[in-house]
Amino acid sequence: MRSEARTVVVGIGNDFRRDDGVGPVVVETLRSRASVGALPAGTELRSCGGDPVRLIEWWDDAEFAVVVDAARVRPGCPGRVHRLEPGPGQPARFPTTSSHGFGLVEAWCLAQVLGRLPRRLVVHAVEIADASVGMGLSPGVAAAVPYVSDGVVSEIVRHREGAATRRG
């Protein structure tokens, strides 16, 4: 186990399945912001295709984890963002459906059984329109990327300010 307080952002998705790639696109946007100092220092940025083992490995023992993932919702509104935060000890019950076979809820449940949850998790689930083979986000989902990126940065800043207040 790691001893330092860690913040990790994980973008889940497949760049070759159109809107399903929104998580990695948000992470790349955050990487660009980090290079100019617009992201809190020490924030780990990761992308994965939905592998639950990798996801659990990255958020294991994190003080704060933010996950960005594509979601299928019926009826949907491509680009609408759902902010979800399961409480301590609660099962993850997200009102959206992952676009992956083994979704975030299953990863959360497995991590809970294994004792490998982050201390706090926030999910930004972006409703998608198109998960067909190909590259590029649909207009509504692409328009949500800056909004989600801003939201992730705000989440990290608020979390760190709250942690500093609790320590001080």
Backbone bond lengths (Angstrom), bond angles and torsions (degrees), N, CA, C in turn:
res aa  C-N    CA-C-N  psi(-1)  N-CA   C-N-CA  omega(-1)  CA-C   N-CA-C  phi
1 M - - - 1.445 - - 1.524 110.13 -
2 R 1.323 115.99 145.66 1.459 121.76 178.54 1.517 108.99 -87.66
3 S 1.324 116.31 145.97 1.460 118.56 -176.98 1.528 113.30 -96.26
4 E 1.336 118.59 -28.86 1.463 119.79 -177.32 1.528 111.06 -75.58
5 A 1.343 115.13 153.03 1.461 120.23 176.69 1.527 107.86 -69.55
6 R 1.299 116.56 123.80 1.462 121.43 -176.83 1.514 110.37 -116.01
7 T 1.329 114.95 143.65 1.454 122.31 170.89 1.510 106.54 -120.85
8 V 1.308 116.56 128.72 1.460 121.19 179.63 1.522 109.45 -131.68
9 V 1.334 115.25 138.54 1.462 122.10 174.36 1.515 106.46 -115.98
10 V 1.329 116.16 126.24 1.466 121.03 179.84 1.522 109.07 -119.99
11 G 1.324 115.68 123.81 1.458 121.80 173.09 1.513 108.65 -98.95
12 I 1.316 116.66 116.91 1.461 121.75 -179.41 1.521 108.79 -97.05
13 G 1.332 116.69 135.60 1.453 118.70 174.95 1.509 113.47 154.58
14 N 1.320 113.71 174.83 1.455 122.53 -177.90 1.522 108.69 -122.19
15 D 1.321 116.86 114.26 1.472 122.22 -179.03 1.525 113.11 -60.53
16 F 1.326 117.70 -19.00 1.466 121.91 -177.31 1.524 112.49 -98.73
17 R 1.344 116.13 15.32 1.474 122.08 176.54 1.518 109.54 -127.31
18 R 1.296 116.13 46.16 1.463 125.69 177.29 1.531 113.18 46.19
19 D 1.326 119.01 -114.48 1.466 122.43 -174.63 1.523 113.12 -62.68
20 D 1.323 117.99 -21.93 1.461 120.51 178.19 1.528 110.51 -60.34
21 G 1.324 117.78 -20.37 1.459 122.32 -179.47 1.518 114.53 -82.21
22 V 1.322 119.23 8.16 1.463 120.74 -176.01 1.534 112.15 -60.64
23 G 1.311 118.84 -37.62 1.475 120.89 179.48 1.523 112.08 -59.64
24 P 1.344 118.23 -53.54 1.460 119.32 177.13 1.532 113.53 -62.65
25 V 1.332 118.72 -33.12 1.470 120.48 177.41 1.533 109.76 -64.57
26 V 1.322 118.04 -41.28 1.461 120.62 177.11 1.530 110.13 -62.87
27 V 1.322 117.71 -42.21 1.469 120.68 178.72 1.524 110.64 -62.24
28 E 1.326 118.15 -41.08 1.471 120.40 178.11 1.527 110.76 -65.05
29 T 1.326 117.26 -37.74 1.465 121.17 175.65 1.528 109.86 -61.75
30 L 1.325 116.18 -42.04 1.467 120.08 178.62 1.525 111.42 -67.45
31 R 1.329 117.93 -35.49 1.477 120.72 176.04 1.525 110.06 -60.00
32 S 1.320 116.72 -42.50 1.465 120.73 178.11 1.525 110.70 -62.11
33 R 1.318 116.34 -41.94 1.462 120.00 178.88 1.527 110.88 -66.56
34 A 1.342 116.65 -37.95 1.467 120.45 179.80 1.525 110.83 -63.26
35 S 1.333 116.53 -34.96 1.465 120.06 -178.29 1.524 112.33 -67.02
36 V 1.323 117.99 -19.14 1.469 121.30 177.45 1.534 111.40 -112.01
37 G 1.324 116.21 15.53 1.459 120.88 174.75 1.510 116.13 78.62
38 A 1.326 118.55 15.79 1.464 121.31 -177.84 1.528 113.20 -93.82
39 L 1.319 116.93 11.50 1.466 122.00 177.72 1.526 106.48 -127.28
40 P 1.331 118.71 136.98 1.463 119.40 -179.83 1.534 111.81 -52.59
41 A 1.325 115.62 133.58 1.461 121.81 -178.19 1.524 110.97 -57.30
42 G 1.305 115.31 145.60 1.461 120.93 176.13 1.513 115.07 83.98
43 T 1.313 117.82 0.90 1.464 120.65 178.58 1.526 108.59 -75.35
44 E 1.324 116.65 125.35 1.460 121.50 177.74 1.523 109.12 -84.52
45 L 1.319 117.10 132.67 1.463 122.43 178.85 1.519 109.05 -115.88
46 R 1.319 116.69 125.43 1.468 122.30 -176.75 1.522 110.05 -134.79
47 S 1.325 115.42 152.01 1.473 121.85 172.73 1.514 108.21 -130.43
48 C 1.313 115.96 142.06 1.469 119.64 174.63 1.514 109.78 -149.75
49 G 1.302 114.69 158.64 1.449 121.71 -178.09 1.516 113.88 -83.07
50 G 1.308 118.64 8.33 1.463 120.75 179.24 1.513 113.17 110.32
51 D 1.330 117.74 6.54 1.465 121.66 178.55 1.532 108.79 -64.83
52 P 1.337 117.97 113.41 1.463 120.10 -175.40 1.521 113.03 -64.60
53 V 1.323 118.06 -31.22 1.463 120.75 -179.84 1.526 109.96 -66.61
54 R 1.320 116.70 -44.39 1.464 120.67 178.61 1.535 110.10 -64.79
55 L 1.316 117.17 -43.17 1.463 121.52 179.00 1.532 110.67 -58.57
56 I 1.310 116.21 -48.20 1.466 121.11 -179.99 1.529 110.17 -63.56
57 E 1.318 117.05 -40.43 1.469 120.98 178.30 1.525 110.79 -60.28
58 W 1.322 117.61 -42.20 1.457 121.06 -176.80 1.514 112.93 -72.77
59 W 1.331 117.83 -34.99 1.462 117.29 -177.93 1.520 112.62 -94.41
60 D 1.328 118.16 -5.89 1.458 122.18 179.05 1.526 110.26 -54.89
61 D 1.296 116.50 126.79 1.455 124.27 176.51 1.531 113.54 63.42
62 A 1.326 117.54 17.78 1.467 120.00 175.41 1.523 108.86 -77.61
63 E 1.301 115.70 142.26 1.461 121.28 173.09 1.529 109.30 -67.85
64 F 1.343 115.51 -39.77 1.456 120.91 -176.49 1.523 108.73 -146.93
65 A 1.317 116.30 129.94 1.468 122.12 176.91 1.518 108.96 -126.90
66 V 1.323 114.73 135.60 1.461 121.54 174.73 1.521 106.19 -119.95
67 V 1.317 116.27 127.79 1.457 121.91 179.30 1.524 108.41 -116.52
68 V 1.337 115.66 133.91 1.461 121.62 175.25 1.519 106.59 -115.86
69 D 1.325 116.43 125.66 1.459 121.00 -175.94 1.522 110.11 -143.88
70 A 1.311 115.46 155.72 1.464 122.19 173.85 1.520 108.57 -79.39
71 A 1.321 116.29 149.63 1.460 120.83 179.90 1.521 109.87 -139.25
72 R 1.314 114.52 139.92 1.466 120.95 173.01 1.519 107.55 -98.61
73 V 1.310 115.65 125.89 1.460 121.29 179.63 1.523 107.12 -132.17
74 R 1.323 116.89 137.24 1.463 121.66 179.09 1.507 109.53 -119.21
75 P 1.298 122.11 123.04 1.455 124.82 -10.74 1.517 109.06 -73.20
76 G 1.303 116.60 148.98 1.453 120.90 -175.00 1.513 113.58 -106.03
77 C 1.299 113.76 164.78 1.461 122.72 175.10 1.533 105.73 -135.17
78 P 1.347 117.38 91.39 1.462 120.23 -174.53 1.525 112.34 -51.50
79 G 1.341 114.72 125.88 1.450 121.70 -179.70 1.520 113.99 100.77
80 R 1.340 117.41 -15.65 1.467 118.99 176.94 1.526 107.94 -66.90
81 V 1.337 115.72 138.72 1.461 120.97 -175.94 1.519 109.90 -112.55
82 H 1.322 115.66 134.39 1.461 122.84 175.38 1.525 107.59 -108.49
83 R 1.321 117.38 125.36 1.459 121.49 175.28 1.520 107.03 -99.71
84 L 1.307 116.20 122.69 1.456 121.95 -174.86 1.524 109.24 -127.35
85 E 1.321 116.15 139.06 1.457 120.07 178.94 1.523 109.80 -143.95
86 P 1.339 116.08 100.14 1.473 118.03 176.65 1.527 109.50 -70.12
87 G 1.316 115.91 140.04 1.459 120.33 -179.98 1.517 111.46 -79.32
88 P 1.326 116.58 167.75 1.461 120.98 179.86 1.526 111.41 -57.76
89 G 1.305 115.98 131.79 1.455 121.20 177.65 1.513 115.13 74.86
90 Q 1.326 117.89 -2.56 1.462 120.66 179.82 1.522 109.80 -89.54
91 P 1.320 116.23 146.34 1.461 117.55 171.44 1.526 109.08 -70.52
92 A 1.299 115.80 148.42 1.464 120.09 177.57 1.512 108.38 -75.33
93 R 1.305 116.69 117.93 1.465 121.99 176.81 1.509 107.37 -123.99
94 F 1.312 115.59 86.55 1.448 120.50 -177.41 1.522 108.86 -91.35
95 P 1.334 118.02 132.97 1.461 121.21 -175.66 1.521 113.56 -78.48
96 T 1.314 117.59 10.91 1.452 121.87 178.16 1.513 108.67 -119.20
97 T 1.299 115.97 164.40 1.447 120.97 179.60 1.508 109.40 -111.16
98 S 1.324 116.33 128.69 1.454 120.74 178.97 1.523 109.58 -64.26
99 S 1.319 115.46 154.07 1.461 119.62 176.80 1.520 110.81 -88.67
100 H 1.334 117.50 8.04 1.460 122.49 -179.20 1.523 109.88 -110.08
101 G 1.328 117.07 155.36 1.458 121.40 -179.67 1.519 112.04 -63.02
102 F 1.315 117.43 -44.61 1.460 123.56 177.36 1.513 105.22 -107.84
103 G 1.310 116.76 104.27 1.447 120.79 -169.94 1.510 114.83 -89.56
104 L 1.303 113.58 -177.03 1.447 122.90 -178.48 1.528 111.70 -62.74
105 V 1.318 117.30 -38.00 1.474 120.39 179.31 1.526 109.94 -61.05
106 E 1.324 116.70 -43.85 1.463 120.30 179.96 1.530 111.09 -65.32
107 A 1.341 116.77 -39.73 1.472 120.39 177.79 1.525 109.77 -63.70
108 W 1.342 117.10 -43.03 1.461 121.71 178.55 1.529 110.50 -60.13
109 C 1.327 116.91 -47.36 1.466 120.98 -178.92 1.532 111.32 -62.60
110 L 1.330 116.50 -42.97 1.462 120.37 178.26 1.530 110.49 -63.33
111 A 1.329 117.40 -45.15 1.464 121.13 179.11 1.526 111.00 -62.44
112 Q 1.326 116.62 -36.17 1.463 120.42 179.12 1.524 110.13 -63.83
113 V 1.325 116.74 -44.96 1.462 121.32 179.16 1.533 110.65 -63.19
114 L 1.334 115.82 -38.49 1.467 121.15 -177.98 1.533 113.06 -82.40
115 G 1.337 117.55 -6.02 1.458 120.63 -177.30 1.521 112.68 69.31
116 R 1.331 116.69 35.35 1.465 121.06 -175.39 1.533 111.99 -125.46
117 L 1.321 116.43 39.86 1.461 121.38 177.46 1.524 110.78 -87.26
118 P 1.327 116.49 153.29 1.462 117.72 169.08 1.527 108.08 -70.57
119 R 1.331 116.34 159.52 1.460 118.98 177.96 1.527 110.21 -62.75
120 R 1.341 116.39 -39.08 1.469 121.21 178.75 1.521 108.14 -140.65
121 L 1.329 116.53 138.37 1.464 122.50 179.75 1.518 109.43 -130.03
122 V 1.332 115.30 134.40 1.454 121.94 170.91 1.520 106.79 -125.51
123 V 1.330 115.87 134.87 1.461 121.67 179.15 1.519 109.20 -115.16
124 H 1.326 115.17 133.46 1.457 121.24 170.79 1.526 105.37 -110.57
125 A 1.321 116.68 105.55 1.462 122.85 -179.37 1.526 108.20 -100.75
126 V 1.324 115.92 120.97 1.461 122.01 -176.13 1.523 108.96 -103.03
127 E 1.326 116.39 122.02 1.461 120.08 177.86 1.526 109.40 -66.16
128 I 1.333 115.25 136.47 1.462 120.58 -176.29 1.524 111.47 -116.15
129 A 1.347 114.65 163.81 1.461 121.11 178.70 1.516 111.66 -110.99
130 D 1.344 117.13 -34.72 1.457 121.12 -167.66 1.522 110.87 -141.28
131 A 1.325 116.81 115.52 1.465 121.38 175.97 1.521 110.73 -115.69
132 S 1.326 116.25 25.74 1.460 119.68 178.54 1.524 110.08 -74.29
133 V 1.324 116.55 168.74 1.457 121.39 179.59 1.520 109.32 -66.82
134 G 1.309 115.37 132.56 1.458 121.50 179.56 1.511 109.79 145.63
135 M 1.323 115.74 174.22 1.463 120.23 -178.76 1.522 110.25 -114.79
136 G 1.316 114.89 154.34 1.456 121.01 176.36 1.518 111.81 102.56
137 L 1.328 114.84 142.17 1.459 121.77 -179.91 1.525 110.08 -90.04
138 S 1.323 116.23 148.48 1.466 120.68 173.82 1.531 108.16 -66.96
139 P 1.330 117.91 160.30 1.472 120.41 -175.56 1.535 114.45 -55.45
140 G 1.314 118.31 -45.22 1.466 120.49 -178.71 1.513 112.79 -64.29
141 V 1.320 116.32 -40.12 1.468 120.64 -179.99 1.526 109.79 -71.66
142 A 1.334 117.34 -42.13 1.475 120.72 177.74 1.528 110.63 -59.94
143 A 1.322 117.28 -38.62 1.461 121.18 179.91 1.528 111.88 -66.29
144 A 1.326 117.06 -24.88 1.468 121.05 -179.47 1.531 112.74 -78.94
145 V 1.328 118.34 -19.47 1.471 121.26 -174.08 1.525 112.57 -57.49
146 P 1.341 120.98 -49.41 1.469 119.00 178.85 1.533 112.41 -63.23
147 Y 1.321 116.45 -37.40 1.466 121.29 178.64 1.535 110.61 -62.60
148 V 1.337 116.79 -46.61 1.463 121.11 179.86 1.528 109.78 -65.64
149 S 1.324 116.81 -42.52 1.470 120.72 179.39 1.526 110.71 -59.77
150 D 1.329 116.72 -45.88 1.469 120.70 176.72 1.521 110.60 -60.43
151 G 1.330 116.29 -41.62 1.463 120.68 -179.99 1.515 112.68 -63.11
152 V 1.330 116.79 -40.04 1.462 121.11 179.26 1.529 109.81 -64.97
153 V 1.332 117.41 -45.92 1.467 120.45 178.55 1.524 110.00 -59.94
154 S 1.321 117.21 -44.97 1.473 120.97 178.92 1.521 111.62 -60.70
155 E 1.328 116.79 -41.01 1.474 121.20 178.32 1.527 110.35 -59.40
156 I 1.321 116.57 -45.52 1.466 121.14 -177.58 1.527 110.24 -65.63
157 V 1.322 116.58 -45.83 1.463 120.38 -179.90 1.532 110.17 -61.06
158 R 1.338 117.53 -48.07 1.474 120.45 179.81 1.523 111.36 -61.24
159 H 1.338 116.17 -41.66 1.465 119.75 -179.70 1.526 110.41 -62.15
160 R 1.329 116.58 -46.06 1.472 120.33 -178.59 1.520 111.66 -66.53
161 E 1.330 117.11 -39.09 1.472 119.96 177.16 1.529 110.18 -63.27
162 G 1.340 116.40 -42.31 1.463 120.68 177.85 1.512 112.00 -64.00
163 A 1.326 117.18 -40.07 1.463 121.14 179.50 1.522 110.19 -66.80
164 A 1.333 117.20 -39.11 1.462 120.80 179.03 1.535 110.37 -65.50
165 T 1.321 116.43 -39.00 1.468 120.93 178.81 1.524 110.23 -65.40
166 R 1.339 116.65 -41.80 1.466 120.46 179.91 1.532 111.11 -64.73
167 R 1.353 117.08 -36.23 1.466 121.08 -179.53 1.535 111.20 -76.32
168 G 1.349 115.90 -35.56 1.472 120.72 -173.14 1.462 111.75 -84.84
